[in-house]
């Protein structure tokens, strides 16, 4: 066996997480989580499984029709209000075959 490259694995995992989380346009945190874990496994031959725990927070578009602004159409929404419920923690472990 070779030497375990902990720093390299950590760097690649961080990059994959930040890259995908920032640009993925998935409708669900579960799909984004899966894509991030797949990339970490693909880029690191020594990694057998990846676990993520992500907050499941919801942000509701603010209805601004009263001032003539369409903020409720998903592609137009820019102003959101966070809500306390429903929320939780989404976690999963993705493993290599």
RODO-47075 format. One record per residue: residue in three letters; residue number from 1; x, y, z of N, C-alpha, C, O in turn. Coordinates in steps of 0.05 Angstrom, whole numbers. Example, Ala and Ser with C-alpha at 12.3 -4.5 7.8 and 13.67 -1.06 7.14 Angstrom:
2
DOSE    r    k  n_east  n_north    n_up  ca_east  ca_north   ca_up  c_east  c_north    c_up  o_east  o_north    o_up
DOSE  ALA    1     264     -114     156      246       -90     156     264      -66     156     285      -66     169
DOSE  SER    2     257      -45     142      273       -21     143     258        1     157     268       23     161
This chain:
97
DOSE    r    k  n_east  n_north    n_up  ca_east  ca_north   ca_up  c_east  c_north    c_up  o_east  o_north    o_up
DOSE  UNK    1      16      -24       0        0         0       0      17       25       0      41       24       6
DOSE  UNK    2       4       47      -7       18        72      -8      13       88      17       0       79      36
DOSE  UNK    3      24      112      18       21       129      41      -6      144      38     -13      154      17
DOSE  UNK    4     -21      145      60      -47       159      60     -42      189      58     -27      201      75
DOSE  UNK    5     -54      202      39      -51       230      34     -74      246      47     -92      256      33
DOSE  UNK    6     -73      248      74      -95       260      88     -99      289      80    -122      298      77
DOSE  UNK    7     -78      304      77      -81       332      70     -93      336      42    -109      353      37
DOSE  UNK    8     -84      319      24      -95       320      -4    -124      312      -5    -140      325     -19
DOSE  UNK    9    -131      291      10     -159       283      11    -176      305      23    -197      311      12
DOSE  UNK   10    -167      316      45     -183       338      57    -186      362      39    -208      373      37
DOSE  UNK   11    -165      369      25     -166       392       6    -186      386     -17    -202      403     -24
DOSE  UNK   12    -184      362     -29     -201       355     -51    -230      353     -41    -249      361     -56
DOSE  UNK   13    -235      342     -18     -262       340      -7    -274      367      -2    -297      372      -8
DOSE  UNK   14    -258      385       9     -268       413      14    -274      427     -12    -295      440     -15
DOSE  UNK   15    -257      424     -32     -261       436     -58    -287      425     -71    -303      441     -82
DOSE  UNK   16    -290      399     -71     -314       387     -83    -339      396     -69    -359      403     -82
DOSE  UNK   17    -338      398     -43     -361       407     -27    -369      435     -34    -392      441     -40
DOSE  UNK   18    -349      453     -33     -355       481     -38    -363      486     -67    -382      501     -72
DOSE  UNK   19    -350      473     -86     -356       476    -114    -385      468    -120    -400      483    -132
DOSE  UNK   20    -392      444    -112     -418       433    -118    -440      447    -102    -462      453    -113
DOSE  UNK   21    -436      452     -77     -456       465     -61    -463      493     -71    -486      502     -70
DOSE  UNK   22    -442      506     -81     -446       534     -91    -461      535    -118    -475      555    -123
DOSE  UNK   23    -457      515    -135     -468       518    -162    -490      498    -169    -504      501    -189
DOSE  UNK   24    -494      477    -153     -514       457    -160    -542      469    -158    -549      482    -138
DOSE  UNK   25    -558      465    -178     -585       477    -179    -606      455    -173    -628      456    -184
DOSE  UNK   26    -599      436    -157     -617       415    -150    -640      426    -133    -637      445    -118
DOSE  UNK   27    -663      413    -135     -686       421    -119    -684      409     -91    -700      416     -73
DOSE  UNK   28    -665      391     -86     -664       379     -59    -635      378     -49    -616      374     -64
DOSE  UNK   29    -633      381     -23     -607       379     -10    -596      351     -12    -572      346     -12
DOSE  UNK   30    -614      331     -13     -605       303     -15    -591      298     -41    -570      284     -41
DOSE  UNK   31    -601      309     -63     -588       305     -89    -560      319     -90    -541      308    -100
DOSE  UNK   32    -558      342     -78     -533       357     -77    -513      341     -60    -490      338     -67
DOSE  UNK   33    -522      332     -37     -505       315     -19    -494      291     -34    -470      285     -32
DOSE  UNK   34    -511      278     -49     -502       254     -64    -481      261     -84    -461      247     -87
DOSE  UNK   35    -485      283     -99     -466       291    -119    -439      298    -107    -418      292    -118
DOSE  UNK   36    -440      312     -83     -415       319     -70    -400      294     -61    -375      292     -66
DOSE  UNK   37    -414      274     -50     -401       250     -41    -390      233     -64    -368      222     -62
DOSE  UNK   38    -405      232     -86     -396       218    -110    -369      230    -119    -351      215    -126
DOSE  UNK   39    -367      256    -120     -343       269    -129    -319      263    -111    -297      258    -120
DOSE  UNK   40    -324      264     -84     -302       258     -65    -292      230     -70    -268      226     -70
DOSE  UNK   41    -310      211     -73     -302       183     -77    -287      180    -104    -267      167    -105
DOSE  UNK   42    -297      193    -125     -285       191    -151    -257      203    -151    -239      193    -166
DOSE  UNK   43    -252      224    -136     -226       238    -136    -206      227    -116    -183      236    -115
DOSE  UNK   44    -214      208    -100     -197       197     -78    -199      167     -77    -217      156     -64
DOSE  UNK   45    -181      153     -90     -182       124     -92    -182      110     -64    -193       89     -62
DOSE  UNK   46    -170      122     -44     -168       110     -18    -192      114       0    -194      103      21
DOSE  UNK   47    -211      131      -9     -235       136       7    -256      116       1    -264      112     -23
DOSE  UNK   48    -266      102      21     -286        81      18    -315       91      21    -333       82       8
DOSE  UNK   49    -318      111      38     -345       122      42    -343      151      52    -322      159      63
DOSE  UNK   50    -364      166      47     -365       194      53    -392      199      68    -413      190      59
DOSE  UNK   51    -390      214      90     -414       221     105    -417      251     105    -398      266     112
DOSE  UNK   52    -441      261      99     -447       289     101    -471      292     119    -489      275     120
DOSE  UNK   53    -471      314     134     -495       322     150    -500      351     143    -483      369     149
DOSE  UNK   54    -522      357     130     -529       383     121    -554      393     134    -573      378     137
DOSE  UNK   55    -555      419     141     -580       430     152    -601      432     130    -595      438     107
DOSE  UNK   56    -626      426     137     -648       428     119    -665      452     126    -685      450     139
DOSE  UNK   57    -655      475     118     -668       500     124    -684      510     100    -677      506      77
DOSE  UNK   58    -707      522     106     -724       531      84    -725      561      84    -725      575     104
DOSE  UNK   59    -725      572      60     -727       601      55    -750      606      36    -751      594      14
DOSE  UNK   60    -769      622      45     -793       627      29    -791      654      15    -783      674      28
DOSE  UNK   61    -797      655     -11     -797       681     -25    -816      700     -13    -839      693      -6
DOSE  UNK   62    -808      725     -10     -825       746       1    -843      756     -22    -834      763     -43
DOSE  UNK   63    -870      756     -17     -889       766     -37    -887      796     -38    -894      810     -19
DOSE  UNK   64    -877      807     -60     -873       835     -63    -891      848     -85    -885      869     -95
DOSE  UNK   65    -912      834     -91     -931       844    -111    -942      871    -104    -949      887    -121
DOSE  UNK   66    -945      876     -78     -956       901     -69    -940      926     -78    -950      948     -77
DOSE  UNK   67    -914      921     -85     -898       943     -96    -890      939    -125    -872      951    -135
DOSE  UNK   68    -905      920    -138     -900       915    -166    -876      898    -173    -867      899    -196
DOSE  UNK   69    -867      882    -154     -843       865    -159    -851      836    -158    -864      827    -139
DOSE  UNK   70    -844      821    -180     -850       793    -180    -827      778    -166    -805      775    -177
DOSE  UNK   71    -832      770    -141     -812       756    -126    -821      728    -119    -808      714    -103
DOSE  UNK   72    -843      719    -130     -853       692    -123    -849      672    -146    -851      648    -141
DOSE  UNK   73    -842      681    -170     -835       663    -191    -807      653    -185    -789      670    -182
DOSE  UNK   74    -802      627    -184     -776       617    -176    -752      630    -190    -732      636    -178
DOSE  UNK   75    -754      634    -216     -732       645    -231    -728      675    -226    -706      686    -232
DOSE  UNK   76    -747      688    -214     -746       717    -208    -741      723    -179    -734      746    -172
DOSE  UNK   77    -744      703    -161     -742       708    -133    -714      716    -124    -694      701    -130
DOSE  UNK   78    -711      738    -109     -686       747     -99    -686      752     -69    -666      752     -56
DOSE  UNK   79    -710      757     -58     -713       764     -30    -727      741     -16    -750      734     -23
DOSE  UNK   80    -714      730       5     -725       707      19    -726      712      49    -710      728      60
DOSE  UNK   81    -744      698      63     -745       700      92    -740      671     102    -754      652      94
DOSE  UNK   82    -721      668     120     -717       641     132    -740      635     151    -750      653     165
DOSE  UNK   83    -747      610     153     -768       601     171    -757      580     190    -739      565     182
DOSE  UNK   84    -767      579     214     -756       560     233    -766      531     229    -752      512     237
DOSE  UNK   85    -788      528     216     -798       501     211    -811      500     183    -821      520     175
DOSE  UNK   86    -810      478     169     -796       454     177    -766      456     173    -756      470     155
DOSE  UNK   87    -752      443     190     -723       443     188    -713      417     200    -728      402     211
DOSE  UNK   88    -687      413     198     -676       389     209    -648      385     199    -635      404     190
DOSE  UNK   89    -639      360     200     -612       353     191    -614      330     172    -624      309     179
DOSE  UNK   90    -604      334     148     -604       313     128    -576      300     129    -556      314     127
DOSE  UNK   91    -575      274     132     -549       260     133    -550      235     116    -571      222     114
DOSE  UNK   92    -527      229     105     -525       204      89    -496      196      87    -478      213      89
DOSE  UNK   93    -492      171      83     -465       160      78    -466      146      51    -482      129      46
DOSE  UNK   94    -448      155      34     -446       144       7    -420      127       6    -399      137      14
DOSE  UNK   95    -423      102      -3     -400        84      -3    -393       74     -30    -409       73     -49
DOSE  UNK   96    -367       68     -32     -357        56     -57    -367       27     -58    -371       15     -38
DOSE  UNK   97    -371       17     -82     -380       -11     -85    -359      -30     -75    -363      -54     -76
